[in-house]
Structure formats: structure tokens, C-alpha cells
Amino acid sequence: MNLIPVALAATAEDPVVPTFISNIAVGLATLVGTFLLATFLRSWVQRIIRAKQGEGREEVRVLYGRMVFTITLAIGITVSLIFMGVPLEWFSGGVGLGVAFALRSFIANFFAGVVLLSNQKFNLGDFVVVEPDHTGKSAIVGRIVDIQSRATSIRAIDGGEVTIPNLRMIESAVKCYTKNPIRRQAIEIGVGYGSNLKEACDLIEKTVAAHESVQPEPKVTVLVKEVADSAVILKARFWTESRVKWWIIKSEIMRDVFMALQESKFDVPYQVRTLRVDDASSDILAKDPEMLEKLEQIESAKKTSPKKVFTPTPPNS
């Protein structure tokens, strides 16, 4: 038997007002007051932590503020239910089981958010890639802007904001590019087969190292990646700060390297295909007058104007 509703009914001055209405009014007032108190305590705790630890530990402030808010609100809801005359024994039986089953996803995501904030694997502002999970959902790339009770908000590269359940942030593989203070970048560029590779590598290394956003340590390295179809591909690796706009830095460095190679008269080729016709192919082509005529037109055009692109005349229909 709940004693508080009975006491309220016994002390009520106005017998016209039903007892359960006064109980509900007191319970709702308690709930509203508890919500306001929880909000105040959350702000108060966050201010204390900010004063002691500074602005750099926002995740800790969010975590402790959220815990104080949740505990205070849970106590207030319990007291409100007592004032309203709701038997708490209900929540230990089938009703409680049904409520827990309905809120299982919310509860799982809530505790997942507590884990994310407490272990500090990810911080607000980190640039992450959330890999596809077992359900086949696509990867998400962006910057963490908020970790809420149920979900994490990520601002994608295109400016859109994606909301991800906290449970997925724990169960999926997440690659964080800003956990370390610096991160490695790389660009690739091709030079002609006849180029002096040592001089080209030295020029690229000097040009990349001269950029103001490139870290002096670790040093810039330029490697020969592969001998491709039309060029020798060189790959330059360098390090920048993790939280800078790396895509802009890569664009600027690629532009500087390209201009430096052109000024130094290095050949930066485009894809070229060479067609060789041997004796066996000539016999085959001799049976196809139209194809043989096209080849003769190409050879004639190369002799008269080798720098112009020649387009063979299509055969008459």
C-alpha cells in the first residue's frame, strides 16, 4: 500500500477534488521540478569540470553531465510514480519486462554512448570512417559533431549530417584519422620513360617539403611505384597535421609538383598506345580493304602533320 497518496488524501482541504487528481497533479509537478533540477545539475557539473580541466575535455563534461541528468531524472520519475499511486511492484513483473523489451534498443544505444564517451576512443571533432557492418550498410565518412544518448552525429564531407546508432559505432570497424596529431598523405604523378628518375625524385621531394603545411619530421619520401603503360609512376609521401583540410593541401602540392616538373622540362606524358602491324597482320588486313585504307590514311597523316590528331574517314555505307 502506498502511504504518500493516502496521506495526501487525508490532509486534503477540499473534499470535492478527487484524491487521484490531486495525486496526479503532485506527481506531474514533481516530474517537471525534477526535470528542471536535472538540467540545472547537468550544467553545474559541466561548469565545474570546465573550470578544472579547461576546454579540451568536452567528452568528459558531456559524459558526467549526462550521467547526473539521467540519475536525477530516474529518481524524479520514481518519486512521481509514488505520488500518483502507481504500484512499483508492476515494474518487477510483466509490465517491467514489457517496458524493458520495448526500450531494449534505446537502452543498448544509451550504454554504448556511455562507453564511447568514457573510453575516449573517439573525440568530438574527430574525422572517422565507419566501415560497413554485418547488415551491409554503406561506409560513412565524416567528422563527429555530437555523441547523444542514443546516436552519434557525423557531418559528412558533402555537408550532410548522418545519425548513427551508438551500438553500430561500437560493433563496426571505425578508422579515425585524427586520433594521432599527424597523418600521412600521398600523391602520385607520372614522368616519361626517358626522364632522369633520380633528378625527378629529388625535385618532387624538394617541392613537397617546401609547402608550409608539410611536417619536417618524418621527412618526405619519393618512391618509384610502378612502370605503367605510358609513364613511370612516382609516389610522394608526406605528413601533415591531422585536423587540417588535407584535401586542399594535397591539391596545392599536386599543383606545385606538376608546375615544377613542367618548368624543369620533365615529360609528364598522357596515355599513348602503339599499334604495330607485322607480316601476318598484313596478310589479314589485305583481306579487309576498308581497314587497310584506314591504316594508309593514318600513315599518310603522320608524315604530313605528325602533331595533329587524325581521325580516319568512315567507310561509305
Beta strands, then each sheet from edge to edge (+ up, - down):
strand 1: 127-130
strand 2: 140-147
strand 3: 151-156
strand 4: 161-165
strand 5: 174-176
strand 6: 182-191
strand 7: 221-227
strand 8: 232-241
sheet 1: 4+ 3- 2+ 1- 5+
sheet 2: 6+ 8- 7+
end
